[in-house]
């Protein structure tokens, strides 16, 4: 089933060609992403060294698009009063990736956490018994 999900339709990410071109010019790379599947759920892992939960926004829309946004702003100041010297260093990083989720996920139970430099997103699958409950015989009149 995993090969079906990664065939370009489900759980595959999209980064625009303009973004790829810009990343190549600047020598920056997009964070690495792992997608793991087991019987109960899918798990998306993204390398996020130095990031906190406040740096991320994770959303799912009505079209089953899981969007991961990361934005980190940092400003360092160094002042030396004896020399009247002021130095500032600005750092700004922004990243967004969209992943199309398969139909067999429970969107309202998706969870995310940042731990040890890894953003982990748990995407539970719909249980087989719940799938069976949703099927119904239609009487033809």
LINVEN-V440663 format. One record per residue. N is the residue number from 0. OMEGA is omega in degrees with one decimal (NA if undefined). D_LAST is the distance of its C-alpha to the last C-alpha in whole Angstrom. Layout:
BEGIN
n = {N,N}
omega = {OMEGA,OMEGA}
d_last = {D_LAST,D_LAST}
END
This chain:
BEGIN
n = {0,1,2,3,4,5,6,7,8,9,10,11,12,13,14,15,16,17,18,19,20,21,22,23,24,25,26,27,28,29,30,31,32,33,34,35,36,37,38,39,40,41,42,43,44,45,46,47,48,49,50,51,52,53,54,55,56,57,58,59,60,61,62,63,64,65,66,67,68,69,70,71,72,73,74,75,76,77,78,79,80,81,82,83,84,85,86,87,88,89,90,91,92,93,94,95,96,97,98,99,100,101,102,103,104,105,106,107,108,109,110,111,112,113,114,115,116,117,118,119,120,121,122,123,124,125,126,127,128,129,130,131,132,133,134,135,136,137,138,139,140}
omega = {-178.6,180.0,177.1,-178.4,-175.5,-176.9,178.7,-179.1,-174.5,-179.3,173.2,-176.0,176.5,172.0,-175.2,178.7,177.4,178.4,178.6,179.6,179.6,179.4,179.6,-179.2,-175.7,-178.8,179.6,176.6,176.5,178.7,178.3,-179.7,172.7,174.2,-176.2,177.4,167.8,-175.7,-173.3,-173.9,169.9,176.5,175.7,178.1,179.3,175.7,-175.9,-177.6,178.6,-178.1,175.3,179.9,179.7,179.9,-174.5,167.3,179.8,-177.0,171.0,179.7,-177.2,179.0,-180.0,175.1,173.5,-178.4,178.3,177.8,176.4,176.9,-179.0,175.9,-179.3,177.8,177.9,177.5,174.5,-179.0,173.3,-173.9,-178.1,-179.6,-176.8,-175.8,177.3,178.6,177.3,173.2,178.3,175.7,-178.9,177.6,177.8,-178.1,174.6,175.4,178.8,-179.4,177.0,-179.2,175.1,-176.8,-172.8,179.1,176.4,-174.6,-177.0,-179.8,178.3,179.2,-178.9,175.8,174.7,-178.1,177.8,177.7,-179.7,168.9,179.2,178.4,178.9,-177.6,-177.8,174.1,172.9,-178.8,-177.5,-179.4,176.5,176.2,-178.7,179.1,-177.8,177.6,-174.3,176.0,-179.5,178.8,178.2,-177.2,NA}
d_last = {38,41,42,38,39,42,41,41,38,38,41,43,46,47,50,51,53,56,56,56,59,61,61,62,65,66,66,63,60,57,56,55,52,50,47,46,43,42,39,39,40,42,45,47,51,53,57,58,62,63,60,59,55,56,57,53,50,46,43,40,38,34,34,35,39,41,45,48,51,54,57,61,64,67,71,74,77,80,83,87,89,92,92,89,87,83,80,77,74,71,68,64,61,58,55,51,48,45,42,39,37,34,31,31,34,34,36,36,39,41,44,48,51,55,57,60,60,56,53,50,46,44,40,38,35,32,32,30,29,28,26,24,23,21,19,16,13,9,6,4,0}
END
